[in-house]
């Protein structure tokens, strides 16, 4: 049998490892549910912004830029300007 086809390790359902595994799975599932709820909340905020006349695409870009530090943002903007110049957009 090749290494890729080896059987999965057996876990004794009464073992500490089985309890830890179940706990990890439960936590991940709970966090996934929370993440879905938060994603829905974010969608609602963007819908509110759009209803108030804001450009959602611009808001998303602004939020993305705010995640970058100043130097990283400056470098990205310089590269963008260079590329735009190279293709005749500037």
VENMOFEN-V799044 format. One record per pair of residues at least 24 apart in sequence whose C-alpha atoms are under 6 Angstrom apart, sorted by the first residue. I is the first residue (numbers start at 0). GAP is how many residues later the second one is. D is the distance in Angstrom with one decimal. If there is no record, write none. Layout:
BEGIN
i->(I & I)
gap->(GAP & GAP)
d->(D & D)
END
This chain:
BEGIN
none
END
